[in-house]
Amino acid sequence: MTHATVTPRTVRCRVVERQPLSQEVTRIWLQGPESLRYQPGQYLEIQASVEGETRWLPFSIANACTHDGRLELHVQFQSVSAALAALAHQLDAESPLAVRLPKGECVLQEDDDRPLLLVAAATGMAQMKAIAEAALQRYPQRQVDLWWGARGADDLYLHTHLRQWAAETPALSYFPVVEQAGEHDIGGVVARIDDALIQHVQTHRHYSIFLSGSPGMVYGVVDSLASIEPMTEQVFSDVFSYAPR
């Protein structure tokens, strides 16, 4: 299977909308040139000055390419890192941002019509959301199983949206998973995401599988899926590039 390669370039973007999704996560819409092109699953980097040093901060693009230059990000600002503090300052200043994109090889390929198993943890949902959107636009009848693991229900910052999307889209199934049982009934599974997959997935042989989260989460999911049946080559994650096992 093939996909078009786009050489990364640096462009100027401005923030056109900010929306709190939870106490920790903010949805940020950037407006860039209408000529921007990227593949579902890719990410961008925003230039920030961190303690006098230029840094490029990576964020998954959370929307399928709309060909109008709009870019959706899910940014978790609760961290006390100097990098995120610098980015927050730039956003508050409402100055144009230097953005480099597209980056990443964990992408949905244009001629892939297999069913999809998408597994995300925390803000890894941004990458999986873009893949799911693009997949269903191309092949509306394609089966898409979207799993999302988090510590508690409050961390599932798009839960209501995803539940409604799945209710309106017969081909999309949404499976929320939380490690901590709480007062909010999300209608999902209480377990670690890797354990939940062992309990509820019977086969994945005919799927293309995309994983987004920490290296520990991704490799835990790989091991869980391998315990169900042998893995195919159709397993993709950015973790395989930056944190090889």
Residue frames as qw, qx, qy, qz and C-alpha x, y, z in Angstrom:
[[0.000, 0.887, 0.462, 0.000, 0.00, 0.00, 0.00],
 [0.457, 0.197, 0.026, 0.867, 1.19, 3.51, -0.78],
 [0.085, -0.893, -0.382, 0.223, 0.57, 7.05, 0.28],
 [0.405, 0.796, 0.006, 0.450, 1.69, 10.40, -1.07],
 [0.634, -0.315, -0.237, 0.666, 4.79, 11.86, 0.55],
 [0.058, 0.943, 0.145, 0.295, 4.66, 15.55, 1.45],
 [0.567, 0.210, -0.347, 0.717, 7.88, 17.32, 2.38],
 [0.353, -0.725, -0.448, 0.387, 7.59, 19.14, 5.73],
 [0.278, 0.526, 0.078, 0.800, 7.60, 22.92, 5.54],
 [0.233, -0.382, -0.506, 0.737, 7.39, 25.76, 8.02],
 [0.036, -0.611, -0.474, -0.633, 4.37, 28.05, 7.81],
 [0.074, -0.103, 0.398, -0.909, 2.81, 30.80, 9.89],
 [0.336, -0.492, -0.773, -0.218, -0.43, 29.94, 11.68],
 [0.189, -0.331, 0.289, -0.878, -2.69, 31.93, 13.94],
 [0.002, 0.252, 0.902, -0.351, -4.96, 30.74, 16.73],
 [0.283, -0.261, -0.383, -0.840, -8.59, 31.23, 15.72],
 [0.723, -0.447, -0.183, -0.494, -10.36, 29.36, 18.50],
 [0.174, 0.258, -0.851, 0.423, -9.68, 27.88, 21.93],
 [0.731, -0.342, -0.227, -0.545, -12.13, 25.60, 23.72],
 [0.269, -0.402, 0.793, -0.370, -11.64, 23.90, 27.11],
 [0.684, -0.004, -0.644, -0.341, -12.44, 20.20, 26.77],
 [0.759, -0.440, -0.455, 0.153, -11.65, 19.33, 30.39],
 [0.434, -0.886, 0.063, 0.151, -9.77, 20.80, 33.34],
 [0.600, -0.460, 0.461, 0.464, -6.52, 19.71, 31.68],
 [0.471, 0.158, 0.656, 0.568, -7.12, 19.61, 27.92],
 [0.249, 0.680, 0.085, -0.684, -7.82, 22.50, 25.54],
 [0.649, 0.461, 0.520, 0.309, -8.86, 22.20, 21.92],
 [0.098, -0.666, 0.188, 0.715, -6.95, 24.73, 19.80],
 [0.670, 0.616, 0.391, 0.139, -7.85, 25.57, 16.22],
 [0.316, -0.494, 0.327, 0.741, -5.07, 27.00, 14.07],
 [0.616, 0.747, 0.210, -0.140, -5.54, 28.68, 10.71],
 [0.464, -0.402, 0.518, 0.596, -2.75, 28.13, 8.24],
 [0.227, 0.378, -0.495, -0.749, -2.45, 28.47, 4.46],
 [0.827, 0.227, 0.175, -0.484, -5.18, 26.75, 2.46],
 [0.637, 0.523, -0.552, -0.126, -2.44, 24.89, 0.58],
 [0.314, -0.458, 0.781, -0.287, -1.58, 22.78, 3.66],
 [0.855, 0.084, -0.403, -0.315, -1.72, 19.04, 3.03],
 [0.170, -0.441, 0.829, -0.300, -1.10, 16.15, 5.39],
 [0.542, -0.071, -0.805, -0.231, -2.08, 12.52, 5.90],
 [0.700, -0.560, -0.048, -0.441, -4.44, 11.37, 8.68],
 [0.915, -0.300, -0.140, 0.231, -2.27, 10.34, 11.62],
 [0.576, 0.367, -0.163, 0.712, 0.51, 12.87, 11.08],
 [0.418, -0.752, -0.316, 0.399, 1.59, 15.55, 13.52],
 [0.313, 0.832, -0.020, 0.457, 2.98, 19.07, 13.49],
 [0.618, -0.267, -0.318, 0.667, 5.59, 20.92, 15.51],
 [0.046, -0.962, -0.183, -0.199, 5.20, 24.42, 16.98],
 [0.532, 0.353, -0.315, 0.702, 8.28, 26.57, 17.53],
 [0.488, -0.847, -0.187, -0.092, 8.68, 27.86, 21.08],
 [0.289, 0.630, -0.474, 0.544, 11.41, 29.74, 22.90],
 [0.824, -0.503, -0.261, -0.028, 12.14, 27.74, 26.05],
 [0.626, -0.689, 0.108, 0.347, 14.55, 29.39, 28.47],
 [0.010, 0.799, -0.384, -0.462, 16.27, 31.16, 25.57],
 [0.245, -0.209, 0.875, 0.361, 16.50, 28.01, 23.44],
 [0.586, 0.222, -0.301, -0.719, 14.44, 27.31, 20.32],
 [0.338, -0.013, 0.932, -0.132, 12.38, 24.14, 20.65],
 [0.474, 0.007, -0.543, -0.693, 9.91, 22.40, 18.34],
 [0.416, -0.036, 0.734, -0.536, 6.98, 20.95, 20.30],
 [0.183, -0.047, -0.860, -0.475, 5.08, 18.06, 18.65],
 [0.494, 0.191, 0.505, -0.682, 1.28, 17.77, 18.63],
 [0.295, 0.260, 0.882, 0.261, -0.92, 15.31, 16.77],
 [0.284, 0.014, -0.273, -0.919, -3.28, 16.85, 14.23],
 [0.308, 0.165, 0.824, -0.445, -6.75, 15.93, 15.46],
 [0.615, 0.550, 0.263, -0.501, -8.77, 16.48, 12.28],
 [0.702, 0.287, 0.533, 0.374, -8.73, 14.95, 8.84],
 [0.246, -0.166, 0.281, 0.913, -7.33, 17.30, 6.19],
 [0.296, 0.710, 0.551, -0.325, -10.09, 19.73, 5.25],
 [0.507, 0.361, 0.396, 0.675, -8.13, 21.52, 2.50],
 [0.031, -0.909, -0.227, -0.349, -8.86, 24.90, 4.08],
 [0.328, 0.532, -0.437, 0.647, -5.81, 25.22, 6.31],
 [0.603, -0.590, 0.155, -0.514, -7.66, 24.50, 9.57],
 [0.532, 0.215, -0.770, 0.277, -5.76, 22.42, 12.12],
 [0.697, -0.600, -0.071, -0.387, -7.21, 20.98, 15.33],
 [0.394, 0.339, -0.729, 0.445, -4.96, 20.25, 18.33],
 [0.724, -0.616, -0.264, -0.164, -5.66, 18.78, 21.78],
 [0.351, 0.531, -0.491, 0.594, -3.17, 20.31, 24.21],
 [0.714, -0.545, -0.424, 0.114, -2.76, 19.13, 27.79],
 [0.162, 0.754, -0.209, 0.601, -1.60, 22.20, 29.70],
 [0.711, -0.686, -0.034, -0.147, -1.58, 20.81, 33.24],
 [0.858, 0.027, -0.148, 0.492, 2.10, 19.87, 32.94],
 [0.313, -0.904, 0.035, 0.289, 4.57, 22.16, 34.71],
 [0.748, 0.083, 0.293, 0.590, 7.12, 21.77, 31.91],
 [0.145, -0.571, 0.113, 0.800, 8.90, 24.91, 30.74],
 [0.119, 0.055, 0.712, 0.690, 8.05, 24.03, 27.15],
 [0.076, -0.629, -0.746, -0.205, 4.29, 24.05, 27.68],
 [0.215, -0.754, -0.297, 0.546, 4.56, 27.19, 29.81],
 [0.174, -0.350, 0.371, 0.842, 6.36, 28.90, 26.93],
 [0.013, 0.302, 0.776, 0.553, 3.72, 27.75, 24.47],
 [0.144, -0.736, -0.643, 0.155, 0.90, 28.97, 26.73],
 [0.196, -0.640, -0.032, 0.742, 2.60, 32.38, 26.87],
 [0.098, -0.098, 0.592, 0.794, 2.80, 32.52, 23.07],
 [0.059, -0.510, -0.806, -0.293, -0.86, 31.60, 22.76],
 [0.181, -0.764, -0.459, 0.415, -1.87, 34.29, 25.26],
 [0.183, -0.494, 0.206, 0.825, 0.13, 36.84, 23.28],
 [0.623, 0.635, 0.407, -0.207, -1.92, 35.91, 20.18],
 [0.065, 0.705, -0.512, -0.486, 1.16, 36.25, 18.01],
 [0.822, 0.383, -0.318, -0.276, 1.55, 34.13, 14.85],
 [0.766, -0.393, 0.508, 0.024, 3.06, 30.70, 15.43],
 [0.309, 0.548, -0.716, -0.303, 5.80, 29.06, 13.38],
 [0.847, -0.022, 0.440, -0.298, 4.46, 25.59, 12.58],
 [0.127, 0.463, -0.809, -0.340, 6.35, 22.79, 10.84],
 [0.707, 0.157, 0.626, -0.289, 4.38, 20.02, 9.13],
 [0.884, -0.327, -0.040, -0.333, 3.60, 17.37, 8.18],
 [0.010, 0.533, -0.822, 0.201, 5.63, 14.97, 10.31],
 [0.608, -0.124, 0.693, -0.367, 5.26, 11.27, 11.10],
 [0.290, 0.226, -0.817, -0.445, 4.90, 8.02, 9.18],
 [0.132, 0.249, 0.917, -0.283, 2.07, 6.46, 11.22],
 [0.358, 0.261, -0.104, -0.890, -0.62, 7.31, 8.68],
 [0.682, 0.358, 0.586, -0.253, -3.76, 5.85, 7.21],
 [0.218, -0.213, 0.665, 0.681, -2.86, 4.88, 3.67],
 [0.431, 0.276, -0.131, -0.849, -5.13, 5.94, 0.86],
 [0.630, 0.125, -0.621, -0.449, -5.79, 2.47, -0.59],
 [0.093, 0.031, -0.918, 0.384, -6.28, 0.74, 2.77],
 [0.571, -0.267, -0.253, -0.734, -9.91, -0.41, 3.00],
 [0.488, -0.118, -0.836, 0.220, -9.41, -2.93, 5.83],
 [0.508, -0.783, -0.320, -0.163, -11.42, -2.57, 9.05],
 [0.242, 0.603, -0.413, 0.638, -9.59, -0.47, 11.63],
 [0.687, -0.565, -0.403, 0.215, -8.72, -1.13, 15.26],
 [0.185, 0.685, -0.185, 0.680, -7.74, 2.24, 16.77],
 [0.696, -0.528, -0.412, 0.257, -6.40, 2.26, 20.34],
 [0.182, 0.681, -0.162, 0.691, -5.55, 5.50, 22.16],
 [0.536, -0.502, -0.501, 0.458, -4.57, 6.60, 25.63],
 [0.220, -0.635, -0.176, 0.719, -5.13, 10.12, 26.98],
 [0.283, 0.754, -0.083, -0.587, -4.49, 12.80, 24.30],
 [0.235, -0.163, 0.850, 0.443, -3.44, 10.05, 21.90],
 [0.409, 0.587, 0.676, -0.175, -7.11, 10.29, 20.94],
 [0.206, 0.763, -0.133, -0.598, -6.21, 13.32, 18.79],
 [0.026, 0.393, -0.794, -0.463, -4.33, 11.14, 16.31],
 [0.198, 0.218, 0.955, 0.033, -6.99, 8.41, 16.33],
 [0.325, 0.680, 0.426, -0.500, -9.80, 10.93, 15.79],
 [0.239, 0.653, -0.386, -0.606, -8.14, 12.21, 12.62],
 [0.016, -0.177, 0.939, 0.295, -7.65, 8.67, 11.32],
 [0.259, 0.411, 0.846, -0.218, -11.25, 7.70, 12.07],
 [0.325, 0.709, 0.153, -0.607, -12.62, 10.82, 10.37],
 [0.217, 0.551, -0.597, -0.541, -10.58, 10.25, 7.22],
 [0.122, -0.036, 0.986, 0.108, -11.31, 6.51, 7.13],
 [0.303, 0.521, 0.745, -0.286, -15.07, 6.97, 7.30],
 [0.306, 0.704, -0.084, -0.635, -14.99, 9.77, 4.73],
 [0.161, 0.436, -0.762, -0.452, -13.24, 7.49, 2.24],
 [0.390, -0.093, -0.892, -0.208, -15.13, 4.27, 3.00],
 [0.462, -0.368, 0.178, -0.787, -18.33, 5.04, 4.98],
 [0.914, -0.183, -0.187, -0.311, -19.11, 1.34, 5.46],
 [0.558, 0.354, -0.657, 0.365, -15.66, 0.43, 6.78],
 [0.725, -0.597, -0.340, 0.032, -15.73, -1.00, 10.31],
 [0.241, 0.584, -0.406, 0.661, -13.87, 1.24, 12.76],
 [0.718, -0.549, -0.413, 0.112, -13.39, 0.08, 16.36],
 [0.160, 0.694, -0.256, 0.654, -12.20, 3.01, 18.47],
 [0.731, -0.468, -0.431, 0.244, -10.81, 2.20, 21.95],
 [0.092, 0.739, -0.212, 0.632, -9.86, 4.96, 24.40],
 [0.724, -0.360, -0.497, 0.315, -8.15, 4.32, 27.71],
 [0.008, 0.694, -0.207, 0.690, -7.71, 6.81, 30.56],
 [0.134, 0.111, -0.769, 0.616, -7.30, 6.96, 34.33],
 [0.168, 0.416, 0.717, -0.534, -10.84, 8.11, 35.07],
 [0.330, 0.689, 0.633, 0.123, -14.01, 9.28, 33.36],
 [0.008, -0.928, -0.067, 0.366, -13.03, 12.95, 33.63],
 [0.317, -0.500, 0.564, 0.576, -9.99, 12.24, 31.43],
 [0.393, 0.353, 0.762, 0.374, -12.21, 11.14, 28.52],
 [0.001, 0.459, 0.102, -0.883, -12.53, 14.71, 27.35],
 [0.342, 0.174, -0.485, -0.786, -14.35, 13.86, 24.09],
 [0.179, 0.118, 0.963, -0.164, -16.56, 11.12, 25.53],
 [0.431, 0.552, 0.471, -0.537, -19.90, 12.78, 24.78],
 [0.391, 0.632, -0.361, -0.563, -18.86, 13.66, 21.22],
 [0.124, 0.301, -0.918, -0.227, -17.55, 10.17, 20.47],
 [0.288, 0.242, 0.878, -0.296, -20.60, 8.46, 21.94],
 [0.482, 0.632, 0.240, -0.557, -22.89, 10.60, 19.77],
 [0.291, 0.580, -0.599, -0.469, -20.71, 10.09, 16.69],
 [0.040, -0.110, 0.991, 0.062, -20.86, 6.31, 17.16],
 [0.387, 0.415, 0.700, -0.434, -24.64, 6.43, 17.69],
 [0.474, 0.709, 0.028, -0.520, -25.03, 8.27, 14.37],
 [0.365, 0.618, -0.640, -0.272, -22.48, 6.16, 12.45],
 [0.966, -0.087, 0.052, -0.238, -23.29, 2.43, 12.12],
 [0.822, 0.379, -0.336, 0.259, -19.74, 1.54, 11.03],
 [0.170, 0.565, -0.511, 0.625, -18.13, 3.18, 14.11],
 [0.758, -0.505, -0.413, 0.011, -17.93, 1.45, 17.49],
 [0.046, 0.709, -0.383, 0.591, -16.60, 3.38, 20.49],
 [0.814, -0.326, -0.460, 0.140, -15.19, 1.62, 23.57],
 [0.102, -0.802, 0.330, -0.487, -14.27, 3.84, 26.56],
 [0.828, -0.159, -0.468, 0.265, -11.99, 2.25, 29.17],
 [0.168, -0.816, 0.284, -0.475, -11.07, 3.70, 32.56],
 [0.501, 0.185, -0.757, 0.375, -8.72, 2.32, 35.20],
 [0.001, 0.048, 0.641, -0.766, -10.54, 3.92, 38.12],
 [0.175, -0.586, -0.756, -0.232, -14.19, 3.22, 38.76],
 [0.055, -0.018, -0.266, 0.962, -15.90, 6.46, 39.77],
 [0.303, 0.439, 0.581, -0.615, -19.25, 8.09, 40.21],
 [0.457, 0.519, -0.223, -0.687, -19.66, 8.77, 36.49],
 [0.733, 0.145, 0.664, 0.017, -21.08, 5.84, 34.57],
 [0.153, 0.567, -0.467, -0.661, -19.54, 6.01, 31.09],
 [0.887, 0.294, 0.150, -0.323, -21.00, 2.73, 29.93],
 [0.528, 0.639, -0.560, -0.011, -17.55, 1.32, 29.26],
 [0.888, -0.059, -0.408, 0.203, -14.96, -1.03, 30.74],
 [0.389, -0.858, 0.304, -0.145, -13.13, -0.60, 34.04],
 [0.926, -0.091, 0.186, 0.317, -9.63, -1.97, 33.42],
 [0.236, -0.578, 0.444, 0.642, -6.28, -1.06, 31.96],
 [0.594, 0.563, -0.198, -0.539, -6.58, -0.68, 28.21],
 [0.285, 0.397, -0.854, -0.176, -4.34, -3.69, 27.48],
 [0.193, 0.066, 0.927, -0.316, -6.36, -5.91, 29.82],
 [0.540, 0.448, 0.305, -0.644, -9.64, -4.64, 28.35],
 [0.511, 0.501, -0.515, -0.472, -8.54, -5.68, 24.87],
 [0.096, 0.186, -0.977, 0.045, -7.70, -9.19, 26.06],
 [0.310, 0.242, 0.764, -0.512, -11.14, -9.45, 27.63],
 [0.491, 0.596, 0.355, -0.527, -13.18, -8.12, 24.72],
 [0.428, 0.627, -0.456, -0.464, -11.31, -8.52, 21.40],
 [0.899, 0.001, 0.429, -0.088, -11.68, -11.95, 19.82],
 [0.758, 0.241, 0.372, 0.479, -9.82, -11.39, 16.56],
 [0.017, 0.870, -0.091, -0.485, -7.76, -8.66, 14.88],
 [0.634, -0.076, 0.601, 0.482, -6.17, -10.56, 12.01],
 [0.401, 0.570, 0.549, 0.462, -8.05, -8.72, 9.29],
 [0.114, -0.961, -0.212, 0.139, -7.64, -5.26, 10.79],
 [0.448, 0.520, -0.211, 0.696, -5.21, -2.42, 10.27],
 [0.594, -0.658, -0.386, 0.255, -4.20, -1.46, 13.81],
 [0.246, 0.655, -0.149, 0.699, -3.13, 2.01, 14.97],
 [0.643, -0.538, -0.434, 0.331, -1.85, 2.69, 18.49],
 [0.172, 0.683, -0.098, 0.704, -1.27, 6.06, 20.16],
 [0.652, -0.747, -0.067, -0.109, 0.03, 6.62, 23.68],
 [0.297, -0.782, 0.548, 0.002, 3.15, 6.23, 25.79],
 [0.404, 0.423, -0.803, -0.113, 5.71, 3.56, 24.87],
 [0.178, -0.093, 0.899, -0.389, 4.63, 1.49, 27.87],
 [0.622, 0.334, 0.386, -0.593, 1.00, 1.63, 26.82],
 [0.626, 0.530, -0.376, -0.431, 1.71, 0.85, 23.17],
 [0.320, 0.354, -0.879, 0.005, 3.92, -2.15, 23.86],
 [0.341, 0.025, 0.793, -0.504, 1.49, -3.39, 26.50],
 [0.696, 0.415, 0.154, -0.565, -1.28, -3.33, 23.89],
 [0.517, 0.505, -0.641, -0.258, 0.95, -5.07, 21.34],
 [0.028, 0.216, -0.949, 0.228, 1.60, -7.87, 23.85],
 [0.513, 0.204, 0.595, -0.584, -2.10, -8.15, 24.67],
 [0.700, 0.490, -0.126, -0.504, -3.10, -8.40, 21.02],
 [0.383, 0.462, -0.794, -0.097, -0.34, -10.93, 20.35],
 [0.220, -0.100, 0.896, -0.373, -1.72, -13.10, 23.13],
 [0.673, 0.343, 0.315, -0.575, -5.08, -13.23, 21.34],
 [0.872, 0.380, 0.281, 0.130, -3.64, -14.36, 18.01],
 [0.634, -0.091, 0.240, 0.729, -0.45, -13.78, 15.97],
 [0.081, 0.777, 0.053, -0.622, 0.07, -10.18, 14.91],
 [0.683, 0.591, 0.310, 0.296, 0.09, -9.15, 11.25],
 [0.497, 0.034, 0.067, 0.865, 2.33, -6.48, 9.71],
 [0.050, -0.656, -0.367, -0.658, -0.56, -4.01, 9.69],
 [0.524, -0.719, -0.356, 0.285, 0.29, -2.46, 13.07],
 [0.375, 0.586, 0.007, 0.718, 1.33, 1.19, 13.20],
 [0.450, -0.842, -0.236, 0.183, 2.47, 3.61, 15.90],
 [0.231, 0.886, -0.262, 0.305, 4.80, 6.59, 16.12],
 [0.651, -0.647, 0.390, -0.076, 6.28, 4.87, 19.18],
 [0.940, 0.104, 0.229, 0.231, 7.92, 2.28, 16.93],
 [0.544, 0.695, -0.052, 0.468, 10.04, 5.10, 15.44],
 [0.015, -0.789, 0.310, -0.531, 11.03, 7.18, 18.47],
 [0.489, -0.497, 0.617, -0.366, 11.10, 4.43, 21.14],
 [0.734, 0.221, -0.595, -0.240, 11.91, 1.11, 19.44],
 [0.877, -0.433, 0.078, -0.194, 11.64, -1.90, 21.65]]
